[in-house]
Amino acid sequence: MDKPLEVGGKPYTVLDAATAALQTQVNNEVLDGVEKHKRYALWSKIKGGSDREITVEEAALIKKVVGQNATPLVVGQVWDLLDKGSR
């Protein structure tokens, strides 16, 4: 897919998807303070832009929460971009 997804006429970025997913709890999921801070710390790290490197574990967390919270088109693009970055 050459053209990125758009929301309100603006590209919907991996950061947008990750931000929404990292702050969402699904299926009555209960997160303790440690897990909430872990998600906050990851968001703080990635909000700085595309030059930020993330660990395999951080990419897996983003994939997990985006997979739980986003639509198939968003999940596909985010996962493809994260997988491409890990090669």
PyMOL commands that set and color helices and strands:
alter all, ss='L'
color gray80, all
select helices_A, chain A and resi 14-22+33-46+56-69+72-85
alter helices_A, ss='H'
color red, helices_A
select strands_A, chain A and resi 6-7+10-11
alter strands_A, ss='S'
color yellow, strands_A
deselect
rebuild
show_as cartoon
